[in-house]
Amino acid sequence: MKAKVHITLKNGVLDPQGKAIQNALSHLGFGGVDEVRQGKYIEIKLADTDPAAAKQRVSQMCEKLLANMIIENYAVEVEGEGALVRP
């Protein structure tokens, strides 16, 4: 079973890397880009067979290691289940 994790900065948190990407896009001629926010994408292959239990386990992984809960949000998607979004 595969879990997909999207980690992004919370609204209001400064994103210097996103700003650098936005500036680079502008210099390359891609105008009209109002804002860029960058994040992380992680895929985890699990031995779990219960999608709900797998989602709960990956959520615990995010809260303990993968995401900085002070400045980041995460969303977990497990095959066969909808997405779990934690702001």
C-alpha positions in Angstrom: 0.0 0.0 0.0 1.3 3.4 -0.9 0.9 6.7 1.1 1.4 10.1 -0.5 2.3 13.0 1.8 2.2 16.7 0.8 3.8 19.1 3.2 3.4 22.8 2.8 4.2 25.9 4.8 1.3 27.4 6.8 -0.2 30.6 5.5 1.6 33.6 6.9 5.0 31.7 7.2 7.7 33.4 5.1 8.7 31.3 2.1 12.0 32.6 0.7 12.5 29.6 -1.6 9.0 30.2 -3.1 9.9 33.9 -3.6 13.2 32.9 -5.3 11.2 30.6 -7.7 8.7 33.3 -8.4 11.5 35.8 -9.3 13.2 33.2 -11.5 10.0 32.5 -13.3 9.6 36.3 -13.9 13.1 36.5 -15.3 12.4 33.6 -17.6 9.5 35.5 -19.1 6.7 33.8 -17.2 4.7 36.9 -16.1 1.5 37.0 -14.1 2.7 34.7 -11.4 1.3 36.3 -8.2 2.8 33.9 -5.6 4.8 30.7 -5.4 4.7 28.5 -2.3 7.0 25.4 -2.3 6.8 22.3 -0.2 7.7 18.6 0.1 6.2 15.5 -1.4 7.0 12.1 0.2 5.8 8.6 -0.9 5.9 5.8 1.6 5.3 2.1 0.8 3.6 0.4 3.7 2.9 -3.3 4.5 -0.4 -2.3 6.1 -3.6 -3.7 4.5 -6.1 -1.5 6.2 -6.2 1.9 4.5 -7.6 3.7 7.6 -5.0 2.3 9.9 -2.3 3.1 7.3 -3.5 6.7 7.1 -3.4 7.0 10.9 0.1 5.6 11.1 1.4 8.0 8.4 -0.3 10.9 10.2 1.7 10.0 13.3 4.9 9.8 11.2 4.2 13.4 10.0 3.5 14.7 13.4 6.6 13.1 14.9 9.2 13.5 12.1 8.1 14.4 8.6 6.4 17.8 9.2 7.3 20.7 11.5 3.9 21.1 13.0 4.7 24.7 14.1 5.2 26.0 10.6 3.9 23.3 8.2 0.6 21.6 7.2 0.4 18.1 5.8 -2.0 16.1 3.8 -1.9 12.3 3.6 -3.5 10.2 0.9 -3.5 6.4 1.0 -4.5 4.1 -1.8 -8.2 3.3 -1.4 -8.9 6.2 1.0 -9.6 9.9 0.6 -7.1 12.5 1.7 -6.5 13.4 5.3 -5.5 17.1 5.7 -4.0 18.5 8.9 -3.6 22.2 9.1 
